């Protein structure tokens, strides 16, 4: 990679003392600028843990994480990344506009500058008409769009997404996939996207990283050579199905030979 | 309020008003029909006329007791909120104190009324404030604590992703989450404060107090006046409750529960 990586995860291991669980083992991962990478794997493979280690919300037991050449701690303090969770994690007592403004408040932006940026973000996610609504007055899909707008409001170089569309119905999910790609192309952020949907991972990403469980490790990666911008037709292209099959095979191979019992013996 | 909104709120209150009118009507009618003795249950009309004729004695007594209740409410609720804040901030303190608080909750605090009278001057309002404060403390403390502990872990995680300090997390997450719980507790406490003050006065107090008045009037068989005193106490208790509920509506405007949707 000629350009400097946005995220560099080096030999990261995470064990939880309770129950002596090895959530992650020897993870190496690099994300190039503007890259869209999905992490996929069965539940318990540590993909969400890996995302939190990158965000310095969980400390790794061994190994190092650098973001934009800085330590993960420094990057968090500098506001280098935005994060989106599976549930939108909006604050009921704040209006939509105030929810989006939250990270800007934390960064100490002036009121005028905040208001301007919030207006831009509302425009981006097409929720201008709902600025003064409270989160519970919106549908699940709209709430998640607010959450994305909030994560992008301060233009972080890196966007961490933990199954952001996992709780939505298929139709809403596919529409938001398209919207997310459009936003990504406009903002030029690097995205680490956790999902358990194979088609979603292939549709969105430039690279799909497949993880296997207990202990969580990287089983392999599939480069997705479908051209951007991707459209509704992309999902119907023969190449799309080939790649979906490739990811599925990789998931299945790893799932078969890595039985939890074997792993326990190996440790 | 527009005319339409006024009409809407009248319609909302109508069933309650009708039920109240029917109950009072039945009360009056049954007493007349069965010749119930005055000392067992006076007629609503005689209570109303005493309520009016003795208003110069009843209302100052009510206000005197109300001040005791207000003082106890403020002290008890204030200490309850403070204690909850400390207990949720310092976990070890919480594990040491919570079982004791919960055990204390089972003690019938009212039984301490004569003792509070002995500790403080029984003729000063302070002894009644103490009883009211003790009654208010626990529900406020327990509810506030639950509220402070109800912040969703994801919300805290999000704040940490912004490198938020503990103080910022309190201000922007824990306190707003706790507010609906606190107001529920304050509404309970507002009623308890009035009960505490009046029960405290039953064990002695200034002759200008409502509880003393109700107690002595029943002893000299002036039941109609005792009932009028009870009406005053109820009205003041409701006023305090409504004041808290109004504050809640103003402060927790965003709550989906209060908006009814």
Interface residues (C-beta under 8 A of the other chain):
Chain A: X52 X55 X57 X76 X77 X79 X81 X82 X83 X85 X87 X89 X91 X92 X93 X94 X102 X103 X106 X107 X134 X136 X137
Chain B: X152 X154 X155 X157 X158 X159 X160 X161 X162 X163 X164 X168 X172 X173 X176 X179 X252 X254 X255 X256 X261
